[in-house]
Amino acid sequence: MKVTVLYENVYLNSYPYSKYQKYIFEQIIKFRKMGYSDRKISNYFNENGIKTTGGRKFSCGLVWMLRKKYYKSKLREQNDTNGKWIEFNIIEE
């Protein structure tokens, strides 16, 4: 017997964020709500010795990308779908 399954779900490849990543996300969102631009946020992080998870300096493009990633993850959390079966086959040999 041979079984093939194709299942699609947005949560299958979702890894939990570390405490440091969550801290960075929270700081970015806090500063954006205060009216800071991505450039000002990256400058603040760099001036205060806050590094990326890879140990590098922040750029405004990285701050923008992290904001985009944060909002996408929030949308995934709000998504009520549990996924869907694309294909399911049982072949008797």
Sequence and secondary structure as in RCSB ss.txt:
>XXXX:A:sequence
MKVTVLYENVYLNSYPYSKYQKYIFEQIIKFRKMGYSDRKISNYFNENGIKTTGGRKFSCGLVWMLRKKYYKSKL
REQNDTNGKWIEFNIIEE
>XXXX:A:secstr
 EEEEEEE TTTT     HHHHHHHHHHHHHHHTT  HHHHHHHHHHTT   TTS    HHHHHHHHHHHHHHHH
HHH     EEEEEEEE  
